[in-house]
Amino acid sequence: MKNTIFQLLPGAEGLPIKSLDGKATIAKAKDLFKSYIAPNFKEYDLDRPGSATKGTHMSVREMLAIGTFSEIFSDINADLDKVAMTQAQVIEFCKVHRAWLHRNHRTLFLIKKPKMFWDFFRKKVNKYFVVGVFVSPDSLSAFVLRLENDRVWYNAYRDRVVSLRL
């Protein structure tokens, strides 16, 4: 059952993102997310730099059906590593391709938490998180939730989802 939750937006396949050093984090991107940055970026240890990435391409989809975060991102690809972005890539996308962010509601991004040496000692490590970006007239806002959040997201506003292009 592939691509039952989304439709790819026309012209939104293959939006380029340059190579990045991975040092940028959303928690520290106050110049871009001027309206609001959720404090739980720090609570979830997401205020740490990630890995460097090569130039790549992104796709933007629009939600057509309801689903949990796990269902939404698994519908794109069951191997979440293939669609997850770094925080630096989310920031770059928001800067370079702001026109593709949803104007009236949220745009969702799947990110993968950078590995920490102490994760080895934890029984369960939350590896994936979902970043939501809201557009206001002069700025952006960002929130973050765990992928495992079992809330059902409805398609009434036709939220957008950005992922690495497959």
N, CA, C and O atoms as a DFTB+ gen file, in Angstrom:
664 C
 N C O
     1  1       0.837      -1.179       0.000
     2  2       0.000       0.000       0.000
     3  2       0.879       1.240       0.000
     4  3       1.069       1.843       1.057
     5  1       1.411       1.635      -1.115
     6  2       2.319       2.771      -1.206
     7  2       1.578       4.014      -1.681
     8  3       0.647       3.950      -2.484
     9  1       2.027       5.144      -1.152
    10  2       1.534       6.453      -1.561
    11  2       0.019       6.590      -1.464
    12  3      -0.622       7.140      -2.359
    13  1      -0.546       6.085      -0.369
    14  2      -1.982       6.207      -0.166
    15  2      -2.319       7.447       0.647
    16  3      -3.460       7.908       0.627
    17  1      -1.354       7.985       1.352
    18  2      -1.600       9.136       2.214
    19  2      -1.307      10.447       1.491
    20  3      -1.812      11.494       1.897
    21  1      -0.505      10.413       0.431
    22  2      -0.016      11.636      -0.201
    23  2      -0.256      11.716      -1.682
    24  3      -0.616      10.750      -2.354
    25  1      -0.035      12.928      -2.154
    26  2       0.204      13.139      -3.576
    27  2       1.435      14.041      -3.658
    28  3       1.582      14.982      -2.879
    29  1       2.297      13.745      -4.594
    30  2       3.460      14.574      -4.840
    31  2       2.982      15.871      -5.474
    32  3       2.196      15.839      -6.422
    33  1       3.437      17.000      -4.972
    34  2       3.029      18.276      -5.546
    35  2       3.738      18.495      -6.874
    36  3       4.943      18.262      -6.976
    37  1       3.012      18.940      -7.890
    38  2       3.641      19.189      -9.199
    39  2       4.794      20.181      -9.071
    40  3       4.644      21.254      -8.487
    41  1       5.933      19.809      -9.620
    42  2       7.120      20.658      -9.573
    43  2       7.928      20.532      -8.305
    44  3       8.967      21.179      -8.171
    45  1       7.473      19.705      -7.357
    46  2       8.149      19.587      -6.059
    47  2       8.970      18.314      -5.932
    48  3       9.271      17.887      -4.817
    49  1       9.334      17.708      -7.031
    50  2      10.188      16.520      -7.019
    51  2      11.579      16.967      -7.430
    52  3      11.766      17.479      -8.534
    53  1      12.550      16.781      -6.558
    54  2      13.927      17.097      -6.923
    55  2      14.367      18.506      -6.593
    56  3      15.193      19.070      -7.310
    57  1      13.838      19.097      -5.524
    58  2      14.284      20.420      -5.108
    59  2      15.676      20.291      -4.488
    60  3      15.848      19.542      -3.526
    61  1      16.671      21.005      -5.017
    62  2      18.049      20.788      -4.584
    63  2      18.386      21.401      -3.221
    64  3      17.876      22.457      -2.846
    65  1      19.259      20.701      -2.500
    66  2      19.840      21.184      -1.250
    67  2      21.351      20.983      -1.382
    68  3      21.798      19.903      -1.768
    69  1      22.122      21.993      -1.072
    70  2      23.578      21.913      -1.210
    71  2      24.203      21.053      -0.114
    72  3      23.538      20.692       0.857
    73  1      25.471      20.732      -0.274
    74  2      26.225      20.021       0.762
    75  2      26.261      20.892       2.015
    76  3      26.385      22.114       1.934
    77  1      26.149      20.244       3.173
    78  2      26.113      20.983       4.440
    79  2      27.047      20.331       5.454
    80  3      27.272      19.122       5.408
    81  1      27.586      21.130       6.364
    82  2      28.495      20.586       7.376
    83  2      27.760      19.935       8.544
    84  3      28.391      19.264       9.361
    85  1      26.448      20.113       8.645
    86  2      25.649      19.462       9.679
    87  2      25.660      20.155      11.022
    88  3      25.038      19.669      11.966
    89  1      26.345      21.270      11.135
    90  2      26.478      21.940      12.432
    91  2      25.237      22.726      12.848
    92  3      25.025      22.955      14.039
    93  1      24.428      23.136      11.903
    94  2      23.246      23.948      12.217
    95  2      22.181      23.113      12.917
    96  3      21.914      21.979      12.522
    97  1      21.579      23.676      13.954
    98  2      20.476      23.022      14.655
    99  2      19.290      23.978      14.699
   100  3      19.459      25.197      14.703
   101  1      18.116      23.419      14.732
   102  2      16.903      24.238      14.759
   103  2      16.828      25.025      16.060
   104  3      16.401      26.179      16.059
   105  1      17.240      24.413      17.172
   106  2      17.192      25.090      18.474
   107  2      18.002      26.381      18.478
   108  3      17.709      27.296      19.247
   109  1      19.012      26.459      17.626
   110  2      19.873      27.644      17.584
   111  2      19.613      28.521      16.360
   112  3      20.310      29.518      16.168
   113  1      18.638      28.182      15.534
   114  2      18.358      28.930      14.302
   115  2      17.332      30.030      14.551
   116  3      16.305      30.099      13.875
   117  1      17.618      30.881      15.518
   118  2      16.679      31.937      15.912
   119  2      16.525      33.014      14.852
   120  3      15.532      33.742      14.847
   121  1      17.497      33.122      13.957
   122  2      17.384      34.097      12.874
   123  2      16.358      33.658      11.823
   124  3      15.794      34.497      11.121
   125  1      16.118      32.361      11.715
   126  2      15.132      31.834      10.761
   127  2      13.784      31.593      11.430
   128  3      12.747      31.998      10.904
   129  1      13.795      30.933      12.591
   130  2      12.558      30.612      13.309
   131  2      12.327      31.681      14.378
   132  3      12.406      31.414      15.577
   133  1      12.041      32.896      13.910
   134  2      11.927      34.056      14.799
   135  2      10.672      34.025      15.661
   136  3      10.687      34.531      16.783
   137  1       9.594      33.446      15.164
   138  2       8.335      33.459      15.902
   139  2       8.365      32.540      17.117
   140  3       7.919      32.916      18.201
   141  1       8.900      31.321      16.927
   142  2       8.872      30.351      18.038
   143  2       9.736      29.144      17.692
   144  3       9.733      28.656      16.562
   145  1      10.470      28.678      18.687
   146  2      11.178      27.398      18.615
   147  2      10.798      26.642      19.881
   148  3      11.051      27.119      20.988
   149  1      10.200      25.480      19.729
   150  2       9.755      24.698      20.887
   151  2      10.942      24.349      21.783
   152  3      12.001      23.968      21.283
   153  1      10.779      24.473      23.092
   154  2      11.881      24.162      24.009
   155  2      12.260      22.681      24.039
   156  3      13.348      22.331      24.494
   157  1      11.373      21.812      23.558
   158  2      11.697      20.381      23.631
   159  2      12.769      19.953      22.630
   160  3      13.208      18.805      22.681
   161  1      13.208      20.830      21.718
   162  2      14.380      20.493      20.907
   163  2      15.555      20.214      21.843
   164  3      16.317      19.271      21.630
   165  1      15.694      21.035      22.871
   166  2      16.777      20.838      23.847
   167  2      16.473      19.645      24.757
   168  3      17.368      18.859      25.067
   169  1      15.233      19.511      25.179
   170  2      14.851      18.400      26.055
   171  2      15.110      17.050      25.400
   172  3      15.452      16.091      26.091
   173  1      14.957      16.956      24.088
   174  2      15.188      15.707      23.352
   175  2      16.639      15.562      22.883
   176  3      16.947      14.659      22.105
   177  1      17.532      16.443      23.349
   178  2      18.951      16.424      22.932
   179  2      19.105      16.671      21.430
   180  3      19.998      16.116      20.790
   181  1      18.239      17.497      20.883
   182  2      18.310      17.808      19.457
   183  2      18.990      19.154      19.213
   184  3      18.903      19.710      18.118
   185  1      19.661      19.668      20.226
   186  2      20.385      20.927      20.069
   187  2      21.875      20.677      19.826
   188  3      22.715      21.538      20.089
   189  1      22.184      19.486      19.321
   190  2      23.565      19.102      19.014
   191  2      23.754      18.969      17.508
   192  3      22.829      18.588      16.790
   193  1      24.955      19.285      17.035
   194  2      25.210      19.175      15.591
   195  2      25.051      17.743      15.092
   196  3      25.220      16.780      15.840
   197  1      24.724      17.633      13.818
   198  2      24.590      16.332      13.171
   199  2      25.749      16.072      12.234
   200  3      26.804      16.698      12.341
   201  1      25.550      15.165      11.336
   202  2      26.578      14.777      10.367
   203  2      26.566      15.693       9.158
   204  3      25.546      16.290       8.814
   205  1      27.720      15.788       8.524
   206  2      27.808      16.500       7.247
   207  2      27.048      15.695       6.195
   208  3      26.979      14.468       6.269
   209  1      26.482      16.394       5.223
   210  2      25.725      15.727       4.158
   211  2      26.175      16.242       2.801
   212  3      26.602      17.388       2.664
   213  1      26.073      15.382       1.811
   214  2      26.349      15.773       0.431
   215  2      25.120      16.475      -0.133
   216  3      24.032      16.395       0.436
   217  1      25.300      17.150      -1.238
   218  2      24.155      17.759      -1.910
   219  2      23.130      16.689      -2.264
   220  3      23.492      15.565      -2.614
   221  1      21.869      17.036      -2.174
   222  2      20.809      16.065      -2.419
   223  2      19.578      16.794      -2.955
   224  3      19.621      17.987      -3.255
   225  1      18.499      16.057      -3.066
   226  2      17.241      16.624      -3.558
   227  2      16.104      16.234      -2.624
   228  3      16.124      15.170      -2.006
   229  1      15.121      17.110      -2.534
   230  2      13.954      16.912      -1.673
   231  2      12.684      16.813      -2.508
   232  3      12.612      17.288      -3.642
   233  1      11.691      16.179      -1.905
   234  2      10.354      16.096      -2.499
   235  2       9.343      16.644      -1.502
   236  3       9.506      16.496      -0.291
   237  1       8.301      17.276      -2.023
   238  2       7.232      17.802      -1.173
   239  2       5.936      17.118      -1.571
   240  3       5.567      17.076      -2.745
   241  1       5.254      16.582      -0.564
   242  2       3.978      15.893      -0.779
   243  2       2.893      16.588       0.037
   244  3       3.167      17.288       1.012
   245  1       1.659      16.372      -0.393
   246  2       0.506      16.910       0.307
   247  2      -0.315      15.743       0.844
   248  3      -0.561      14.767       0.135
   249  1      -0.737      15.854       2.110
   250  2      -1.516      14.781       2.725
   251  2      -2.922      14.728       2.153
   252  3      -3.606      15.746       2.040
   253  1      -3.341      13.509       1.790
   254  2      -4.692      13.286       1.276
   255  2      -5.538      12.462       2.235
   256  3      -6.763      12.440       2.122
   257  1      -4.890      11.786       3.176
   258  2      -5.599      10.900       4.110
   259  2      -5.023      11.083       5.507
   260  3      -3.992      11.734       5.676
   261  1      -5.673      10.519       6.490
   262  2      -5.219      10.637       7.868
   263  2      -4.144       9.588       8.168
   264  3      -4.012       8.589       7.462
   265  1      -3.386       9.842       9.227
   266  2      -2.390       8.870       9.645
   267  2      -1.589       9.365      10.836
   268  3      -1.546      10.564      11.111
   269  1      -0.957       8.438      11.538
   270  2      -0.012       8.796      12.597
   271  2       1.312       9.159      11.928
   272  3       1.489       8.926      10.732
   273  1       2.227       9.719      12.685
   274  2       3.536      10.044      12.111
   275  2       4.196       8.804      11.513
   276  3       4.743       8.860      10.412
   277  1       4.146       7.692      12.231
   278  2       4.761       6.456      11.727
   279  2       4.141       6.038      10.404
   280  3       4.852       5.655       9.475
   281  1       2.812       6.111      10.313
   282  2       2.137       5.755       9.061
   283  2       2.474       6.732       7.943
   284  3       2.686       6.336       6.797
   285  1       2.520       7.999       8.288
   286  2       2.790       9.028       7.284
   287  2       4.159       8.815       6.649
   288  3       4.275       8.767       5.424
   289  1       5.196       8.688       7.473
   290  2       6.546       8.588       6.909
   291  2       6.857       7.198       6.368
   292  3       7.659       7.066       5.444
   293  1       6.242       6.167       6.920
   294  2       6.415       4.816       6.366
   295  2       5.739       4.684       5.013
   296  3       6.139       3.854       4.196
   297  1       4.720       5.495       4.770
   298  2       4.049       5.474       3.476
   299  2       4.979       5.967       2.366
   300  3       4.853       5.557       1.212
   301  1       5.905       6.843       2.721
   302  2       6.892       7.313       1.745
   303  2       7.909       6.213       1.487
   304  3       8.208       5.883       0.339
   305  1       8.444       5.641       2.584
   306  2       9.376       4.517       2.480
   307  2       9.465       3.853       3.840
   308  3       9.644       4.534       4.850
   309  1       9.344       2.539       3.883
   310  2       9.411       1.800       5.139
   311  2      10.786       1.940       5.800
   312  3      10.894       1.841       7.022
   313  1      11.832       2.169       5.007
   314  2      13.174       2.401       5.538
   315  2      13.301       3.901       5.814
   316  3      13.634       4.680       4.921
   317  1      13.036       4.288       7.043
   318  2      12.985       5.709       7.384
   319  2      14.320       6.418       7.197
   320  3      14.345       7.634       7.008
   321  1      15.422       5.689       7.245
   322  2      16.730       6.301       6.992
   323  2      16.800       6.912       5.597
   324  3      17.577       7.838       5.362
   325  1      16.004       6.405       4.683
   326  2      16.038       6.900       3.304
   327  2      15.256       8.197       3.109
   328  3      15.422       8.872       2.093
   329  1      14.406       8.550       4.073
   330  2      13.627       9.783       3.940
   331  2      13.947      10.815       5.020
   332  3      13.562      11.978       4.899
   333  1      14.653      10.395       6.078
   334  2      14.974      11.301       7.181
   335  2      16.038      12.306       6.759
   336  3      16.937      12.003       5.974
   337  1      15.910      13.497       7.299
   338  2      16.808      14.603       7.004
   339  2      17.596      14.956       8.251
   340  3      17.268      14.510       9.350
   341  1      18.631      15.751       8.077
   342  2      19.318      16.337       9.228
   343  2      18.648      17.677       9.523
   344  3      17.925      18.220       8.687
   345  1      18.894      18.191      10.704
   346  2      18.349      19.508      11.033
   347  2      18.913      20.583      10.103
   348  3      18.206      21.513       9.715
   349  1      20.180      20.445       9.754
   350  2      20.791      21.414       8.836
   351  2      20.066      21.410       7.489
   352  3      19.902      22.463       6.873
   353  1      19.634      20.237       7.029
   354  2      18.888      20.154       5.773
   355  2      17.508      20.791       5.904
   356  3      17.034      21.437       4.969
   357  1      16.862      20.615       7.054
   358  2      15.559      21.257       7.280
   359  2      15.726      22.777       7.230
   360  3      14.952      23.475       6.575
   361  1      16.731      23.271       7.919
   362  2      16.993      24.713       7.942
   363  2      17.254      25.222       6.528
   364  3      16.688      26.233       6.113
   365  1      18.110      24.520       5.791
   366  2      18.438      24.937       4.422
   367  2      17.195      24.912       3.528
   368  3      16.985      25.821       2.725
   369  1      16.371      23.864       3.670
   370  2      15.136      23.797       2.881
   371  2      14.256      25.011       3.174
   372  3      13.735      25.640       2.254
   373  1      14.094      25.333       4.444
   374  2      13.234      26.462       4.824
   375  2      13.771      27.792       4.288
   376  3      12.992      28.691       3.973
   377  1      15.078      27.919       4.186
   378  2      15.682      29.145       3.642
   379  2      15.540      29.210       2.123
   380  3      15.112      30.226       1.575
   381  1      15.900      28.131       1.457
   382  2      16.005      28.127      -0.001
   383  2      14.674      27.862      -0.699
   384  3      14.413      28.407      -1.772
   385  1      13.851      27.044      -0.104
   386  2      12.589      26.634      -0.745
   387  2      11.375      27.030       0.093
   388  3      10.401      26.283       0.182
   389  1      11.441      28.196       0.698
   390  2      10.350      28.664       1.571
   391  2       8.996      28.667       0.863
   392  3       7.966      28.452       1.503
   393  1       8.985      28.905      -0.433
   394  2       7.724      28.935      -1.182
   395  2       6.997      27.592      -1.144
   396  3       5.788      27.544      -1.371
   397  1       7.712      26.498      -0.862
   398  2       7.089      25.174      -0.808
   399  2       6.539      24.836       0.582
   400  3       5.891      23.803       0.750
   401  1       6.790      25.693       1.577
   402  2       6.210      25.463       2.907
   403  2       4.727      25.806       2.850
   404  3       4.327      26.729       2.140
   405  1       3.914      25.066       3.594
   406  2       2.467      25.294       3.615
   407  2       2.189      26.687       4.169
   408  3       2.713      27.051       5.222
   409  1       1.392      27.444       3.490
   410  2       1.100      28.825       3.903
   411  2       0.070      28.910       5.027
   412  3       0.097      29.853       5.819
   413  1      -0.832      27.941       5.106
   414  2      -1.936      28.039       6.059
   415  2      -1.876      27.021       7.190
   416  3      -2.676      27.086       8.124
   417  1      -0.973      26.118       7.119
   418  2      -0.882      25.105       8.160
   419  2       0.557      24.652       8.301
   420  3       1.471      25.454       8.111
   421  1       0.786      23.386       8.630
   422  2       2.157      22.964       8.926
   423  2       2.790      22.184       7.779
   424  3       2.112      21.591       6.939
   425  1       4.107      22.211       7.783
   426  2       4.920      21.386       6.901
   427  2       5.743      20.497       7.813
   428  3       6.388      20.980       8.743
   429  1       5.722      19.189       7.544
   430  2       6.378      18.211       8.405
   431  2       7.657      17.670       7.781
   432  3       7.731      17.455       6.571
   433  1       8.662      17.453       8.621
   434  2       9.952      16.902       8.219
   435  2      10.324      15.795       9.197
   436  3      10.144      15.962      10.403
   437  1      10.832      14.682       8.714
   438  2      11.356      13.622       9.575
   439  2      12.849      13.855       9.737
   440  3      13.578      13.984       8.753
   441  1      13.299      13.908      10.996
   442  2      14.729      14.044      11.253
   443  2      15.208      12.845      12.061
   444  3      14.436      12.199      12.769
   445  1      16.483      12.570      11.939
   446  2      17.106      11.490      12.690
   447  2      18.038      12.118      13.716
   448  3      18.861      12.971      13.384
   449  1      17.900      11.690      14.951
   450  2      18.709      12.235      16.036
   451  2      20.171      11.813      15.859
   452  3      20.455      10.648      15.579
   453  1      21.096      12.767      16.023
   454  2      22.511      12.382      15.971
   455  2      22.816      11.386      17.085
   456  3      22.288      11.501      18.191
   457  1      23.666      10.411      16.789
   458  2      24.014       9.404      17.797
   459  2      24.843      10.036      18.904
   460  3      25.738      10.845      18.660
   461  1      24.520       9.641      20.120
   462  2      25.254      10.086      21.297
   463  2      25.911       8.862      21.924
   464  3      25.346       7.769      21.886
   465  1      27.084       9.033      22.493
   466  2      27.778       7.882      23.054
   467  2      26.995       7.228      24.187
   468  3      27.105       6.019      24.390
   469  1      26.205       8.005      24.930
   470  2      25.451       7.425      26.045
   471  2      24.204       6.665      25.591
   472  3      23.595       5.956      26.393
   473  1      23.814       6.796      24.328
   474  2      22.666       6.037      23.825
   475  2      22.902       4.538      23.922
   476  3      21.952       3.764      24.035
   477  1      24.156       4.127      23.880
   478  2      24.507       2.716      23.978
   479  2      24.005       2.116      25.290
   480  3      23.689       0.928      25.346
   481  1      23.930       2.919      26.333
   482  2      23.545       2.440      27.659
   483  2      22.050       2.515      27.927
   484  3      21.572       1.989      28.932
   485  1      21.317       3.155      27.048
   486  2      19.871       3.290      27.238
   487  2      19.137       2.098      26.640
   488  3      19.552       1.545      25.621
   489  1      18.049       1.713      27.281
   490  2      17.253       0.598      26.771
   491  2      16.522       0.989      25.493
   492  3      16.497       0.225      24.527
   493  1      15.935       2.162      25.489
   494  2      15.209       2.616      24.309
   495  2      15.680       4.014      23.949
   496  3      15.697       4.918      24.785
   497  1      16.053       4.170      22.713
   498  2      16.502       5.466      22.226
   499  2      15.537       5.927      21.145
   500  3      15.300       5.218      20.167
   501  1      14.985       7.113      21.327
   502  2      14.138       7.692      20.285
   503  2      15.049       8.202      19.185
   504  3      15.771       9.184      19.360
   505  1      15.007       7.534      18.071
   506  2      15.920       7.797      16.972
   507  2      15.366       8.831      15.993
   508  3      16.121       9.614      15.417
   509  1      14.048       8.830      15.808
   510  2      13.413       9.708      14.825
   511  2      12.465      10.683      15.502
   512  3      11.792      10.365      16.482
   513  1      12.441      11.884      14.939
   514  2      11.557      12.936      15.425
   515  2      10.922      13.632      14.226
   516  3      11.455      13.598      13.117
   517  1       9.778      14.262      14.464
   518  2       9.081      14.989      13.411
   519  2       9.099      16.467      13.761
   520  3       8.655      16.878      14.833
   521  1       9.622      17.255      12.833
   522  2       9.650      18.708      12.985
   523  2       8.488      19.274      12.179
   524  3       8.287      18.922      11.017
   525  1       7.736      20.151      12.814
   526  2       6.660      20.863      12.137
   527  2       7.042      22.324      12.005
   528  3       7.488      22.942      12.972
   529  1       6.872      22.875      10.828
   530  2       7.191      24.279      10.575
   531  2       5.912      25.004      10.168
   532  3       5.163      24.545       9.306
   533  1       5.685      26.145      10.808
   534  2       4.558      27.018      10.484
   535  2       5.098      28.314       9.901
   536  3       6.121      28.830      10.351
   537  1       4.404      28.835       8.896
   538  2       4.792      30.085       8.251
   539  2       3.899      31.200       8.782
   540  3       2.675      31.070       8.811
   541  1       4.529      32.299       9.201
   542  2       3.788      33.521       9.508
   543  2       4.287      34.590       8.538
   544  3       5.282      34.366       7.847
   545  1       3.633      35.728       8.468
   546  2       4.018      36.716       7.447
   547  2       5.500      37.104       7.443
   548  3       6.081      37.319       6.379
   549  1       6.107      37.193       8.618
   550  2       7.491      37.657       8.660
   551  2       8.476      36.639       9.215
   552  3       9.664      36.938       9.343
   553  1       8.007      35.456       9.543
   554  2       8.904      34.499      10.189
   555  2       8.369      33.078      10.099
   556  3       7.325      32.812       9.503
   557  1       9.129      32.173      10.717
   558  2       8.735      30.765      10.821
   559  2       8.730      30.358      12.284
   560  3       9.398      30.971      13.118
   561  1       7.963      29.309      12.583
   562  2       7.948      28.682      13.905
   563  2       8.262      27.213      13.724
   564  3       7.972      26.638      12.675
   565  1       8.860      26.591      14.750
   566  2       9.199      25.170      14.673
   567  2       8.824      24.454      15.964
   568  3       9.068      24.951      17.063
   569  1       8.229      23.284      15.808
   570  2       7.968      22.407      16.948
   571  2       8.526      21.036      16.616
   572  3       8.839      20.754      15.459
   573  1       8.652      20.188      17.616
   574  2       9.171      18.835      17.397
   575  2       8.410      17.858      18.287
   576  3       8.110      18.153      19.444
   577  1       8.103      16.691      17.728
   578  2       7.453      15.608      18.456
   579  2       8.164      14.299      18.116
   580  3       8.811      14.186      17.075
   581  1       8.038      13.326      18.995
   582  2       8.601      12.009      18.715
   583  2       7.817      11.335      17.588
   584  3       6.604      11.512      17.472
   585  1       8.510      10.572      16.772
   586  2       7.847       9.819      15.709
   587  2       6.791       8.888      16.298
   588  3       5.749       8.658      15.684
   589  1       7.059       8.360      17.476
   590  2       6.153       7.394      18.115
   591  2       4.865       8.032      18.628
   592  3       3.967       7.313      19.065
   593  1       4.747       9.348      18.588
   594  2       3.529      10.017      18.996
   595  2       2.376       9.388      18.206
   596  3       2.394       9.392      16.975
   597  1       1.386       8.852      18.904
   598  2       0.332       8.094      18.215
   599  2      -0.892       8.930      17.869
   600  3      -1.945       8.388      17.534
   601  1      -0.756      10.237      17.950
   602  2      -1.860      11.117      17.552
   603  2      -2.127      10.925      16.057
   604  3      -1.199      10.766      15.265
   605  1      -3.389      10.942      15.691
   606  2      -3.765      10.851      14.284
   607  2      -3.805      12.266      13.716
   608  3      -4.450      13.154      14.272
   609  1      -3.110      12.460      12.608
   610  2      -3.055      13.752      11.935
   611  2      -4.054      13.726      10.781
   612  3      -4.004      12.852       9.915
   613  1      -4.946      14.684      10.788
   614  2      -6.010      14.722       9.793
   615  2      -5.592      15.520       8.573
   616  3      -4.708      16.374       8.645
   617  1      -6.226      15.239       7.474
   618  2      -5.843      15.855       6.209
   619  2      -6.695      17.074       5.841
   620  3      -6.637      17.541       4.703
   621  1      -7.465      17.583       6.766
   622  2      -8.360      18.703       6.453
   623  2      -7.601      19.909       5.901
   624  3      -8.115      20.633       5.048
   625  1      -6.386      20.122       6.387
   626  2      -5.608      21.279       5.944
   627  2      -4.588      20.913       4.870
   628  3      -3.841      21.768       4.395
   629  1      -4.564      19.642       4.496
   630  2      -3.641      19.160       3.464
   631  2      -2.208      19.554       3.793
   632  3      -1.504      20.179       3.000
   633  1      -1.804      19.154       5.018
   634  2      -0.435      19.413       5.464
   635  2       0.553      18.926       4.414
   636  3       0.253      18.041       3.613
   637  1       1.718      19.515       4.439
   638  2       2.774      19.103       3.516
   639  2       3.835      18.312       4.278
   640  3       4.057      18.514       5.471
   641  1       4.467      17.424       3.559
   642  2       5.537      16.591       4.123
   643  2       6.727      16.664       3.170
   644  3       6.601      16.415       1.971
   645  1       7.881      17.011       3.731
   646  2       9.108      17.111       2.937
   647  2      10.015      15.944       3.324
   648  3      10.169      15.635       4.506
   649  1      10.609      15.303       2.328
   650  2      11.528      14.201       2.587
   651  2      12.629      14.200       1.553
   652  3      12.551      14.881       0.531
   653  1      13.662      13.417       1.840
   654  2      14.692      13.200       0.827
   655  2      14.026      12.536      -0.366
   656  3      13.146      11.692      -0.194
   657  1      14.431      12.904      -1.563
   658  2      13.870      12.293      -2.762
   659  2      14.362      10.875      -2.867
   660  3      15.536      10.593      -2.632
   661  1      13.459       9.982      -3.222
   662  2      13.825       8.566      -3.346
   663  2      14.359       8.287      -4.727
   664  3      14.722       7.151      -5.031
